[in-house]
Each structure stands twice: as C-alpha cells, then as structure tokens.
Amino acid sequence: MAKAGSDSDVKLAFMRVLRIIAEAEEAAGVDSLDHVDKAILYFIVRNEGDSGTVKVTDLLDTATFGTLPTILVRVAKLTQQGWVVKSVSRHDGRVRVLSSSTKTRTFVRKVSKAITTAVG
C-alpha cells in the first residue's frame, strides 16, 4: 500500500514542477515558442561552455532539432526575437556561432530556481 501513496506523491510533485515551468515560461514570454524552440534555447545555454558559443552545426548534430534549413529558420526567428545572439566565429569566418542572450539566461535561471524550490 505504501507504494501506491509514493507513486501518487511522485505524480503530484511532477505535475507541480510542470505547472511551475509553465508559469515561469509564461512570465518570461517563452510560452509563445514551441517545444523545439525551447529545447534549442536550453541546448545553447547548457552547451555554451567556456567559449560562450555553440556552432550552428552543433544543433544539426542533435537529430531532434530538424534539418539544416529548419534549424536556420528557427535560429533566425529566435535571433529576431532576442533569445539568441548569432555571430561569426572569431576563429573561422565561415562558421556561425550562437550564444544565449541575457533574456534567455535570465529565463533559464528563473526556471531552474523555480524547479529547485518546488522539488526542495
């Protein structure tokens, strides 16, 4: 019987986290983006590393984001909306790199904090 209560508690906690994420996304204005655009933002923030950038081709290596033309359209939209900063690599002028904007980093921090607070 204890297991049923535990499963129920886990489900309730999971639903609470989903609600908190949705509220944070709405407050940041990210709720207008689809799940792939949001995943791209999280990918960039998570993979910027020491260089502070992610190559456009890094997104192509992740099959979930689509083909190169699809990724380029998504990146252009995210750049235009101020979520992503696109520039030419300092090391190779042929390479385009992406970095998260202050707006994106603020959003990700708020969501992370909200989840940490909810989970405890």
C-alpha positions, -999 to 999 in steps of 0.1 A, spaced: 0 0 0 28 24 7 40 22 -29 6 35 -42 10 65 -19 45 71 -31 35 68 -68 8 93 -61 32 117 -44 57 115 -72 29 122 -98 17 152 -78 53 165 -75 58 160 -112 26 179 -120 37 207 -97 70 210 -114 53 211 -148 30 238 -136 59 258 -122 78 255 -155 47 266 -175 42 297 -152 79 306 -155 77 303 -193 46 324 -194 62 351 -172 93 352 -195 73 352 -227 86 319 -238 52 303 -238 47 315 -274 76 293 -285 71 257 -295 88 228 -277 116 226 -303 125 263 -300 125 260 -262 148 229 -265 171 249 -287 174 276 -261 181 251 -233 206 233 -256 225 266 -262 226 276 -226 237 241 -215 264 238 -241 279 272 -243 307 261 -221 340 281 -218 338 295 -253 304 311 -246 291 299 -280 276 269 -298 281 263 -335 250 262 -357 262 228 -368 261 216 -332 223 219 -334 224 198 -366 242 170 -347 211 168 -324 185 150 -346 156 164 -326 160 199 -340 155 190 -376 173 195 -408 198 224 -415 171 245 -433 147 240 -405 173 249 -379 184 280 -398 147 292 -399 143 286 -362 176 303 -353 167 333 -374 133 336 -356 149 332 -321 176 357 -330 150 382 -343 130 378 -310 161 384 -289 165 349 -275 197 341 -293 227 360 -305 242 349 -338 277 359 -349 307 349 -370 333 328 -353 364 346 -342 384 316 -354 368 308 -387 348 333 -407 328 305 -424 314 293 -391 283 308 -374 281 306 -337 252 311 -313 251 323 -278 223 328 -254 211 364 -248 207 379 -214 170 374 -218 175 336 -223 199 332 -194 176 351 -171 147 328 -182 167 296 -177 179 308 -142 143 316 -132 130 282 -143 159 264 -126 153 282 -94 116 276 -95 122 238 -101 148 237 -73 124 254 -49 95 231 -59 115 199 -56 133 210 -25 
